[in-house]
Amino acid sequence: MLTPTRFMQLDYSLLAVTSHVISCLLERQESSLEELLRYAHLSSKEIREADILLAITFLYATGKVEVDILRASISLVKKND
């Protein structure tokens, strides 16, 4: 779910989970799926691997992250100024 409904907690919305993924990547430059999940668990133990995968997919579709399949890592796309 992109945004929460009145019956859903904000902590589990795609936007909230995506913010955790971005924060982790800003701190570490590059992370694995497991590291992103551990980072998200600092704020909520209810966030699941599927939630992280949806956030990565959203960021990838919008061109904000790169996924290195060989190294199994995710990193933010560098801006070319």
PyMOL commands that set and color helices and strands:
alter all, ss='L'
color gray80, all
select helices_A, chain A and resi 10-12+14-28+33-41+49-61
alter helices_A, ss='H'
color red, helices_A
select strands_A, chain A and resi 30-31+65-68+73-76
alter strands_A, ss='S'
color yellow, strands_A
deselect
rebuild
show_as cartoon
